[in-house]
Amino acid sequence: TATLLLDVAPSDDGFEAWQEGRETTLVCRWDSSSNGPSLDGLLKLRVAAGGSTASTADAAEPTATESSPAAAETYEPDAEESVPDLFAPEPSAAVSERKKADTSPLLPDLQRAVASAWSLPDPSAVAIVAMSGMQAGKHLQGDLTLKGCGCHPGDIFCAEVLEEGRGVPRAVELFEMKRNTAHLYYNHPDRPQYSEEFPPMAISKDAALSELKAGIAESLGIDASELHLCRSQHAPAMFK
């Protein structure tokens, strides 16, 4: 036996034509008024596959700029489904990557689909920033597919119109501040018991230890070469 779900098409539009082999991509829009990504009106885009390893049928399918446009609709979570938290910690479990054809869209096609859905005049000015997954916080650029950029199905992206003369999207800066910044307490070597004597130092998690030592040394007014870092007062020096 099989269970079938029947649906009634709207009288004005009819059913959307199903496009085989297209991945669903969730895109939120950068809201310049609140200086953050807006989760109101999340776009659910289905853009033609752009990978060279896609199947012959997918490769022959028109891209978003030709006769078969990208399918776009507003993403509405189910009652049991919560709106995703873009700044929640990523799961620690590694995502298993299975070898399969690349059915993800090309970045330029995704930019054109976003520009078309939001009536933006210049698709090339649309910056795509990954907000979840392995490439979270990265500005995706070039003519690669999403998979070629290291992204996976289910990742969420933020689309932002870059201001003239601005090289780094604001979404990247916000992600760096929210998710990729560590706040570290430290002490003066003469007073190791007072670890909260100084305000915490904010530093990128991608920064080198030498940069951290230089910042602490400058705050304490001592030579960085005389400074050793350890996890606690009685722990051995781990970072010299």
C-alpha positions as CSV (number, residue, x, y, z in Angstrom):
1,T,0.0,0.0,0.0
2,A,1.0,3.6,-0.5
3,T,-0.2,6.8,1.1
4,L,-0.7,9.8,-1.3
5,L,-1.1,13.4,-0.3
6,L,-3.5,15.3,-2.5
7,D,-3.3,19.1,-2.9
8,V,-5.6,21.6,-4.7
9,A,-3.8,24.1,-6.9
10,P,-4.6,27.8,-6.5
11,S,-7.2,28.9,-9.1
12,D,-5.0,31.8,-10.4
13,D,-1.5,30.3,-10.7
14,G,-1.8,26.6,-10.9
15,F,0.9,24.3,-9.6
16,E,4.5,25.3,-9.8
17,A,6.3,23.1,-12.4
18,W,8.6,20.6,-10.5
19,Q,12.2,20.9,-11.5
20,E,14.0,17.6,-11.1
21,G,17.5,17.6,-9.5
22,R,17.3,21.0,-7.8
23,E,18.5,21.6,-4.3
24,T,16.6,23.9,-2.0
25,T,18.6,26.9,-0.8
26,L,17.4,29.1,2.2
27,V,18.4,32.7,1.9
28,C,17.6,35.5,4.4
29,R,18.0,39.2,3.6
30,W,20.4,41.7,5.3
31,D,18.3,44.4,7.0
32,S,20.3,47.7,7.0
33,S,17.9,49.4,9.4
34,S,18.5,46.8,12.2
35,N,22.1,46.1,11.0
36,G,21.5,42.4,11.0
37,P,20.0,39.5,8.9
38,S,16.2,39.5,8.9
39,L,14.4,36.1,9.3
40,D,11.2,37.6,8.0
41,G,10.4,36.3,4.6
42,L,13.1,33.7,4.3
43,L,13.5,32.8,0.6
44,K,13.4,29.1,-0.4
45,L,15.1,29.0,-3.8
46,R,15.4,26.1,-6.2
47,V,18.1,27.0,-8.8
48,A,19.3,24.7,-11.6
49,A,22.4,22.6,-10.8
50,G,25.7,24.2,-11.9
51,G,28.3,21.6,-11.0
52,S,30.3,19.9,-13.8
53,T,29.7,16.6,-12.0
54,A,25.9,16.9,-12.3
55,S,24.1,14.3,-14.4
56,T,23.6,14.9,-18.1
57,A,19.9,15.7,-17.7
58,D,20.7,18.3,-15.0
59,A,23.5,19.8,-17.0
60,A,21.2,20.2,-20.0
61,E,18.6,22.0,-18.0
62,P,18.3,25.7,-18.5
63,T,19.9,27.9,-15.9
64,A,18.2,30.5,-13.8
65,T,18.9,33.2,-16.5
66,E,17.4,31.2,-19.4
67,S,13.9,29.9,-20.1
68,S,13.5,28.0,-16.8
69,P,13.8,30.6,-14.0
70,A,14.7,29.8,-10.4
71,A,11.7,28.7,-8.4
72,A,11.3,31.0,-5.4
73,E,8.9,31.1,-2.5
74,T,8.8,32.4,1.1
75,Y,9.9,30.0,3.7
76,E,7.2,29.4,6.3
77,P,8.3,27.1,9.2
78,D,5.8,24.4,10.3
79,A,4.1,24.8,13.7
80,E,6.6,22.4,15.3
81,E,9.5,24.0,13.5
82,S,11.4,26.9,15.1
83,V,13.1,29.8,13.2
84,P,16.8,28.9,12.9
85,D,19.2,30.7,15.3
86,L,22.0,31.9,13.0
87,F,24.4,32.4,15.8
88,A,23.9,29.2,17.8
89,P,26.9,26.9,18.1
90,E,27.3,24.4,15.3
91,P,26.8,20.8,16.2
92,S,30.1,19.1,17.2
93,A,29.4,16.0,15.3
94,A,31.1,16.0,11.9
95,V,28.9,15.9,8.8
96,S,29.5,12.8,6.8
97,E,30.1,13.6,3.2
98,R,29.0,11.0,0.7
99,K,30.3,11.0,-2.8
100,K,27.5,12.1,-5.1
101,A,26.8,14.4,-8.0
102,D,27.0,18.1,-7.4
103,T,23.5,19.4,-7.8
104,S,24.0,22.7,-6.0
105,P,23.6,26.0,-8.0
106,L,26.4,28.3,-9.2
107,L,26.9,31.4,-7.1
108,P,26.2,33.8,-10.0
109,D,22.9,31.9,-10.6
110,L,22.0,32.2,-6.9
111,Q,22.8,35.9,-7.0
112,R,20.5,36.4,-10.1
113,A,17.7,34.4,-8.4
114,V,17.9,36.5,-5.2
115,A,18.0,39.8,-7.3
116,S,14.9,38.6,-9.2
117,A,13.0,37.6,-6.1
118,W,13.6,40.9,-4.3
119,S,13.6,43.1,-7.5
120,L,17.2,44.2,-7.0
121,P,18.7,46.0,-10.1
122,D,22.2,44.6,-10.0
123,P,22.8,40.9,-9.2
124,S,26.5,41.4,-9.1
125,A,26.1,43.7,-6.1
126,V,24.4,40.9,-4.1
127,A,26.9,39.4,-1.6
128,I,26.2,35.9,-0.5
129,V,27.4,35.1,3.0
130,A,27.1,31.6,4.5
131,M,25.5,31.8,8.0
132,S,25.6,28.1,9.0
133,G,27.6,25.1,8.1
134,M,31.4,24.6,7.5
135,Q,31.8,27.9,5.7
136,A,29.7,30.0,8.2
137,G,30.8,33.6,8.2
138,K,32.5,33.5,4.8
139,H,31.7,35.7,1.9
140,L,31.3,33.3,-1.0
141,Q,32.7,34.6,-4.3
142,G,33.6,33.3,-7.8
143,D,31.9,31.1,-10.3
144,L,31.9,28.0,-8.1
145,T,28.9,26.0,-7.0
146,L,27.8,26.1,-3.4
147,K,29.2,22.6,-2.9
148,G,32.4,23.8,-4.6
149,C,32.6,26.5,-2.0
150,G,32.4,23.9,0.8
151,C,28.7,24.4,1.6
152,H,26.1,21.7,2.1
153,P,22.4,21.2,1.5
154,G,20.5,22.8,4.5
155,D,23.0,25.6,5.0
156,I,21.5,29.1,5.4
157,F,22.8,32.1,3.5
158,C,22.4,35.8,3.9
159,A,22.1,38.0,0.8
160,E,23.3,41.6,1.2
161,V,23.5,44.4,-1.3
162,L,27.1,45.8,-0.9
163,E,27.4,49.5,-0.6
164,E,29.6,51.2,-3.1
165,G,33.3,51.0,-2.0
166,R,32.6,48.5,0.7
167,G,34.7,45.3,0.4
168,V,33.5,43.2,3.4
169,P,29.8,42.5,3.8
170,R,28.3,43.6,7.1
171,A,27.1,40.0,7.6
172,V,30.7,38.8,7.8
173,E,31.6,41.5,10.4
174,L,28.5,40.6,12.5
175,F,29.3,36.9,12.4
176,E,32.9,37.6,13.4
177,M,31.7,39.6,16.4
178,K,29.0,37.1,17.5
179,R,30.4,33.7,16.7
180,N,34.1,34.0,16.1
181,T,35.3,36.2,18.9
182,A,36.6,35.0,22.2
183,H,36.7,37.0,25.4
184,L,39.7,36.1,27.6
185,Y,40.5,37.1,31.1
186,Y,44.1,37.4,32.1
187,N,46.3,38.5,35.1
188,H,49.5,40.4,35.7
189,P,52.4,38.0,36.3
190,D,53.0,39.5,39.7
191,R,49.4,38.9,40.8
192,P,48.4,35.5,39.3
193,Q,45.5,35.1,41.9
194,Y,43.6,38.1,40.4
195,S,42.5,36.8,37.0
196,E,39.7,39.4,36.8
197,E,41.8,42.4,37.6
198,F,41.6,43.5,33.9
199,P,38.6,43.6,31.6
200,P,38.4,40.6,29.2
201,M,40.2,40.9,25.9
202,A,38.2,40.4,22.8
203,I,40.1,38.6,20.0
204,S,39.2,36.6,16.9
205,K,39.4,32.8,17.3
206,D,41.4,32.8,14.1
207,A,44.1,35.0,15.6
208,A,47.6,33.6,16.3
209,L,48.8,33.1,19.8
210,S,51.5,35.7,19.1
211,E,48.8,38.3,18.5
212,L,47.1,37.4,21.7
213,K,50.4,37.7,23.7
214,A,51.2,41.0,22.1
215,G,47.8,42.4,23.0
216,I,48.1,41.2,26.6
217,A,51.7,42.5,26.9
218,E,50.7,45.9,25.6
219,S,47.9,46.1,28.1
220,L,50.2,45.1,31.0
221,G,53.1,47.2,29.8
222,I,55.6,44.4,29.7
223,D,57.6,42.7,27.0
224,A,55.7,39.9,25.1
225,S,58.8,37.7,25.1
226,E,58.6,37.5,28.9
227,L,55.0,36.4,28.9
228,H,53.9,32.8,29.1
229,L,50.3,31.6,28.7
230,C,48.7,28.8,30.7
231,R,45.1,27.6,31.3
232,S,45.1,28.3,35.1
233,Q,47.2,29.7,37.9
234,H,48.8,26.4,38.8
235,A,49.0,24.8,35.4
236,P,52.3,24.6,33.5
237,A,53.0,27.1,30.8
238,M,51.5,25.7,27.6
239,F,52.0,28.5,25.2
240,K,55.3,30.3,25.2
